[in-house]
Amino acid sequence: MSFVIAMTPQQGQGGNAGGGLVSTLIMFGLIFLIFWLLIIRPQQKKQKDRQKLLDSVRKGDKVVTVGGIHGTVVGVEDKTLLIQIADNVKVKCERSAVSQVLRESSEPIN
């Protein structure tokens, strides 16, 4: 008889199931919010700044590519740039290959 009584649920445990679900959802929401604030939002801002930099490249700007090539932009198209790296040496590269743009003040624009 004592075995049957031990197997029956007690009154206090049944009412706690709803509160556990709510606290779990709140915890997941907080974790997602922290993840968004620390990782996703700064990455989106950095990506927008980079796109603005690449869109602002114009003829006459000095640029540095991701491969380390320094040159001057002599031609601008939608997705490509024509970069002069030496006398009579011009290279056509993608806009996304530009890592820095140097303006007249010789300061890199990040």
Rosetta constraint file for C-alpha pairs under 8 A:
AtomPair CA 1 CA 5 HARMONIC 6.63 0.50
AtomPair CA 2 CA 6 HARMONIC 6.25 0.50
AtomPair CA 3 CA 7 HARMONIC 6.50 0.50
AtomPair CA 4 CA 8 HARMONIC 6.74 0.50
AtomPair CA 9 CA 13 HARMONIC 7.24 0.50
AtomPair CA 9 CA 14 HARMONIC 7.75 0.50
AtomPair CA 10 CA 14 HARMONIC 7.38 0.50
AtomPair CA 11 CA 15 HARMONIC 7.55 0.50
AtomPair CA 12 CA 16 HARMONIC 7.25 0.50
AtomPair CA 13 CA 17 HARMONIC 7.52 0.50
AtomPair CA 16 CA 20 HARMONIC 6.45 0.50
AtomPair CA 17 CA 21 HARMONIC 6.60 0.50
AtomPair CA 18 CA 22 HARMONIC 6.50 0.50
AtomPair CA 19 CA 23 HARMONIC 6.22 0.50
AtomPair CA 20 CA 24 HARMONIC 6.12 0.50
AtomPair CA 21 CA 25 HARMONIC 6.24 0.50
AtomPair CA 22 CA 26 HARMONIC 6.19 0.50
AtomPair CA 23 CA 27 HARMONIC 6.08 0.50
AtomPair CA 24 CA 28 HARMONIC 6.25 0.50
AtomPair CA 25 CA 29 HARMONIC 6.12 0.50
AtomPair CA 26 CA 30 HARMONIC 6.19 0.50
AtomPair CA 27 CA 31 HARMONIC 6.21 0.50
AtomPair CA 28 CA 32 HARMONIC 6.15 0.50
AtomPair CA 29 CA 33 HARMONIC 6.15 0.50
AtomPair CA 30 CA 34 HARMONIC 6.18 0.50
AtomPair CA 31 CA 35 HARMONIC 6.10 0.50
AtomPair CA 32 CA 36 HARMONIC 6.04 0.50
AtomPair CA 33 CA 37 HARMONIC 6.13 0.50
AtomPair CA 34 CA 38 HARMONIC 6.04 0.50
AtomPair CA 35 CA 39 HARMONIC 5.71 0.50
AtomPair CA 35 CA 40 HARMONIC 6.95 0.50
AtomPair CA 36 CA 40 HARMONIC 4.78 0.50
AtomPair CA 36 CA 41 HARMONIC 5.88 0.50
AtomPair CA 37 CA 41 HARMONIC 5.61 0.50
AtomPair CA 37 CA 42 HARMONIC 7.41 0.50
AtomPair CA 38 CA 42 HARMONIC 6.81 0.50
AtomPair CA 39 CA 43 HARMONIC 6.30 0.50
AtomPair CA 40 CA 44 HARMONIC 6.24 0.50
AtomPair CA 41 CA 45 HARMONIC 6.29 0.50
AtomPair CA 42 CA 46 HARMONIC 6.13 0.50
AtomPair CA 43 CA 47 HARMONIC 6.14 0.50
AtomPair CA 44 CA 48 HARMONIC 6.22 0.50
AtomPair CA 45 CA 49 HARMONIC 6.24 0.50
AtomPair CA 46 CA 50 HARMONIC 6.22 0.50
AtomPair CA 47 CA 51 HARMONIC 6.21 0.50
AtomPair CA 48 CA 52 HARMONIC 6.17 0.50
AtomPair CA 49 CA 53 HARMONIC 6.21 0.50
AtomPair CA 49 CA 110 HARMONIC 7.90 0.50
AtomPair CA 50 CA 54 HARMONIC 6.24 0.50
AtomPair CA 50 CA 110 HARMONIC 7.44 0.50
AtomPair CA 51 CA 55 HARMONIC 6.10 0.50
AtomPair CA 52 CA 56 HARMONIC 6.19 0.50
AtomPair CA 53 CA 57 HARMONIC 6.75 0.50
AtomPair CA 53 CA 101 HARMONIC 7.73 0.50
AtomPair CA 53 CA 109 HARMONIC 7.57 0.50
AtomPair CA 53 CA 110 HARMONIC 7.21 0.50
AtomPair CA 54 CA 95 HARMONIC 6.31 0.50
AtomPair CA 54 CA 96 HARMONIC 7.10 0.50
AtomPair CA 54 CA 98 HARMONIC 7.37 0.50
AtomPair CA 57 CA 61 HARMONIC 6.76 0.50
AtomPair CA 57 CA 101 HARMONIC 7.23 0.50
AtomPair CA 58 CA 73 HARMONIC 7.01 0.50
AtomPair CA 58 CA 76 HARMONIC 6.66 0.50
AtomPair CA 59 CA 72 HARMONIC 7.89 0.50
AtomPair CA 59 CA 73 HARMONIC 5.13 0.50
AtomPair CA 59 CA 74 HARMONIC 5.32 0.50
AtomPair CA 59 CA 75 HARMONIC 5.99 0.50
AtomPair CA 59 CA 76 HARMONIC 6.51 0.50
AtomPair CA 60 CA 72 HARMONIC 5.95 0.50
AtomPair CA 60 CA 73 HARMONIC 5.25 0.50
AtomPair CA 60 CA 74 HARMONIC 6.14 0.50
AtomPair CA 61 CA 72 HARMONIC 5.69 0.50
AtomPair CA 61 CA 73 HARMONIC 5.51 0.50
AtomPair CA 61 CA 101 HARMONIC 6.73 0.50
AtomPair CA 61 CA 102 HARMONIC 6.33 0.50
AtomPair CA 61 CA 103 HARMONIC 5.84 0.50
AtomPair CA 61 CA 104 HARMONIC 7.85 0.50
AtomPair CA 62 CA 70 HARMONIC 7.29 0.50
AtomPair CA 62 CA 71 HARMONIC 5.66 0.50
AtomPair CA 62 CA 72 HARMONIC 4.36 0.50
AtomPair CA 62 CA 73 HARMONIC 6.30 0.50
AtomPair CA 62 CA 101 HARMONIC 5.99 0.50
AtomPair CA 62 CA 102 HARMONIC 4.98 0.50
AtomPair CA 62 CA 103 HARMONIC 6.43 0.50
AtomPair CA 63 CA 70 HARMONIC 5.87 0.50
AtomPair CA 63 CA 71 HARMONIC 5.60 0.50
AtomPair CA 63 CA 72 HARMONIC 6.07 0.50
AtomPair CA 63 CA 73 HARMONIC 7.10 0.50
AtomPair CA 63 CA 98 HARMONIC 6.67 0.50
AtomPair CA 63 CA 99 HARMONIC 7.58 0.50
AtomPair CA 63 CA 100 HARMONIC 5.66 0.50
AtomPair CA 63 CA 101 HARMONIC 4.52 0.50
AtomPair CA 63 CA 102 HARMONIC 5.72 0.50
AtomPair CA 64 CA 68 HARMONIC 5.96 0.50
AtomPair CA 64 CA 69 HARMONIC 5.57 0.50
AtomPair CA 64 CA 70 HARMONIC 4.62 0.50
AtomPair CA 64 CA 71 HARMONIC 6.63 0.50
AtomPair CA 64 CA 98 HARMONIC 5.95 0.50
AtomPair CA 64 CA 99 HARMONIC 5.80 0.50
AtomPair CA 64 CA 100 HARMONIC 5.16 0.50
AtomPair CA 64 CA 101 HARMONIC 6.52 0.50
AtomPair CA 64 CA 102 HARMONIC 7.91 0.50
AtomPair CA 65 CA 69 HARMONIC 5.31 0.50
AtomPair CA 65 CA 70 HARMONIC 6.72 0.50
AtomPair CA 65 CA 97 HARMONIC 5.38 0.50
AtomPair CA 65 CA 98 HARMONIC 4.22 0.50
AtomPair CA 65 CA 99 HARMONIC 5.12 0.50
AtomPair CA 65 CA 100 HARMONIC 6.90 0.50
AtomPair CA 66 CA 97 HARMONIC 5.53 0.50
AtomPair CA 66 CA 98 HARMONIC 5.90 0.50
AtomPair CA 66 CA 99 HARMONIC 5.23 0.50
AtomPair CA 67 CA 97 HARMONIC 7.81 0.50
AtomPair CA 69 CA 85 HARMONIC 7.46 0.50
AtomPair CA 70 CA 85 HARMONIC 6.33 0.50
AtomPair CA 71 CA 83 HARMONIC 5.77 0.50
AtomPair CA 71 CA 84 HARMONIC 5.37 0.50
AtomPair CA 71 CA 85 HARMONIC 4.36 0.50
AtomPair CA 71 CA 86 HARMONIC 7.55 0.50
AtomPair CA 72 CA 83 HARMONIC 5.37 0.50
AtomPair CA 72 CA 84 HARMONIC 5.23 0.50
AtomPair CA 72 CA 85 HARMONIC 6.61 0.50
AtomPair CA 73 CA 81 HARMONIC 6.71 0.50
AtomPair CA 73 CA 82 HARMONIC 5.86 0.50
AtomPair CA 73 CA 83 HARMONIC 4.47 0.50
AtomPair CA 73 CA 84 HARMONIC 6.29 0.50
AtomPair CA 74 CA 81 HARMONIC 7.74 0.50
AtomPair CA 74 CA 82 HARMONIC 5.61 0.50
AtomPair CA 74 CA 83 HARMONIC 5.71 0.50
AtomPair CA 74 CA 84 HARMONIC 6.40 0.50
AtomPair CA 75 CA 81 HARMONIC 5.73 0.50
AtomPair CA 75 CA 82 HARMONIC 4.64 0.50
AtomPair CA 75 CA 83 HARMONIC 7.00 0.50
AtomPair CA 76 CA 80 HARMONIC 6.52 0.50
AtomPair CA 76 CA 81 HARMONIC 4.83 0.50
AtomPair CA 76 CA 82 HARMONIC 6.35 0.50
AtomPair CA 77 CA 81 HARMONIC 6.04 0.50
AtomPair CA 79 CA 94 HARMONIC 5.90 0.50
AtomPair CA 79 CA 95 HARMONIC 5.71 0.50
AtomPair CA 80 CA 92 HARMONIC 6.65 0.50
AtomPair CA 80 CA 93 HARMONIC 5.49 0.50
AtomPair CA 80 CA 94 HARMONIC 4.34 0.50
AtomPair CA 80 CA 95 HARMONIC 5.27 0.50
AtomPair CA 81 CA 92 HARMONIC 5.65 0.50
AtomPair CA 81 CA 93 HARMONIC 5.47 0.50
AtomPair CA 81 CA 94 HARMONIC 6.13 0.50
AtomPair CA 81 CA 95 HARMONIC 6.10 0.50
AtomPair CA 82 CA 90 HARMONIC 6.48 0.50
AtomPair CA 82 CA 91 HARMONIC 5.67 0.50
AtomPair CA 82 CA 92 HARMONIC 4.46 0.50
AtomPair CA 82 CA 93 HARMONIC 6.55 0.50
AtomPair CA 83 CA 90 HARMONIC 5.44 0.50
AtomPair CA 83 CA 91 HARMONIC 5.14 0.50
AtomPair CA 83 CA 92 HARMONIC 6.16 0.50
AtomPair CA 83 CA 93 HARMONIC 7.50 0.50
AtomPair CA 84 CA 88 HARMONIC 7.56 0.50
AtomPair CA 84 CA 89 HARMONIC 5.79 0.50
AtomPair CA 84 CA 90 HARMONIC 4.25 0.50
AtomPair CA 84 CA 91 HARMONIC 6.25 0.50
AtomPair CA 85 CA 89 HARMONIC 5.90 0.50
AtomPair CA 85 CA 90 HARMONIC 6.06 0.50
AtomPair CA 85 CA 91 HARMONIC 7.23 0.50
AtomPair CA 86 CA 90 HARMONIC 7.30 0.50
AtomPair CA 93 CA 97 HARMONIC 6.73 0.50
AtomPair CA 94 CA 98 HARMONIC 7.63 0.50
AtomPair CA 100 CA 108 HARMONIC 6.05 0.50
AtomPair CA 100 CA 109 HARMONIC 6.26 0.50
AtomPair CA 100 CA 110 HARMONIC 6.48 0.50
AtomPair CA 101 CA 108 HARMONIC 5.75 0.50
AtomPair CA 101 CA 109 HARMONIC 5.48 0.50
AtomPair CA 101 CA 110 HARMONIC 7.56 0.50
AtomPair CA 102 CA 106 HARMONIC 5.48 0.50
AtomPair CA 102 CA 107 HARMONIC 5.75 0.50
AtomPair CA 102 CA 108 HARMONIC 4.75 0.50
AtomPair CA 102 CA 109 HARMONIC 6.23 0.50
AtomPair CA 103 CA 107 HARMONIC 6.47 0.50
AtomPair CA 103 CA 108 HARMONIC 7.12 0.50
AtomPair CA 103 CA 109 HARMONIC 7.58 0.50
